[in-house]
């Protein structure tokens, strides 16, 4: 009688663990699938035949010679809070947006103003507080960008 009861408890715990493991795997696969689908959507060509990522790469290539070492250092400092796993993707998105703005304005070099404007436009609002802290620490006036912050 005791032996049978022990097997029954083992069976129940095994079933519970299988259900927990299944829910865990479904959750992880769903999260991964969501991010893969977002990347897939960015790779789809638009009306002009280029995708968002194609344009981003194009802007980066066209403006790579316009960057000074000071601006590169500032950019590296601004992307530092991004986890290292995602830092390259974040940097490329920001550099692509800065390049797009520089080409629109026909700039001869990437200036601090272009960098800050591109950073603000390329990043979510939650990252703007870090930008403001960094600019204050470097004694850079950011009040001219308040309209971009939405203030």
Beta strands, then each sheet from edge to edge (+ up, - down):
end
